[in-house]
């Protein structure tokens, strides 16, 4: 069925009668009066929520997980599903055969789910590239642009090299995180890291560890460890997380332990983060190891360090590393 561009964004049937700017003056909701009433009372039917989320993303307050699950079921109505019978949102099975519908479906989800990635990989990569480029440039919504770049990272890789370079040439700071993810899989490592590290230079010291982890963990490069050595001025858990996934070696870890804090604490955290089931889903998915434990000097080195830094935190970490050395080192 063809819908007029003047039709309500939610139901796709009635004429627009309300332009609601409460969430975003730049991208207001354009809805009919009935859908507007349901919008502001957090009681949209699932398909109405879905249609709005494909345009505005699920992160807008009126569409957020405060009020809806990721299928668009209102928590106000979840005990009375008969109220939206016939108005359900699409499932993955409904959309997986149509690329445009599949990408719209991915935009409505809280994260880019593995099952969606599998379905996207069933389509021609060149077709995916053509579609996501058009979608990216037509979108005036940051969340949608971000999801498109996540798709590029997970599905396209080097096929999107020229396009990712094009985005860097018109760089927007708001897209640093998703653009970094796509860069890690599409550009040569040296070029990609140069682009990202140059932009990290302007991040304030307080925010830098978490921003750095988010932007650099996909690179899996020892160059990142060099950068941490130069940059880390104060301990933060995220430095250890980043070091763990950046191809650490035992020689590097020993050197950091010799440098004392903060790098010594980062080294301990990096090794501890390599323990399976440590609790970090990103790191568990990567399953990193510390390589190069060629001699049995681990216990001696860690014990010597603990004698210099006698605090409960260090004692606990040293014990845990020794207990799990067969898992950490590979």
Secondary structure, DSSP 8 states (H G I E B T S, - for coil): ----TTB-TTTSSSB--EEE-SS-SSS-EEE-HHHHHHHHTT---HHHHHHHHHHH-TTSGGGSTTTB-TT--BTTTTT-GGGGTT-----HHHHTT-HHHHHHHHHHSSS--HHHHHHHHTS-HHHHHHHHHHHHHH---HHHHHHHHHHIIIIIGGGGHHHHHHHHHT--GGGHHHHHHHHHHHS-HHHHHHHHHHHHTTS-HHHHHHHHHHHHGGG--HHHHHHHHHH--S--HHHHHHHHTS--BHHHHHHHHHT-TTHHHHHHHHHHHTSTTSS-HHHHHH---BB---SS-HHHHHHHHHHHS--HHHHHHHHHHHHTHHHHB-
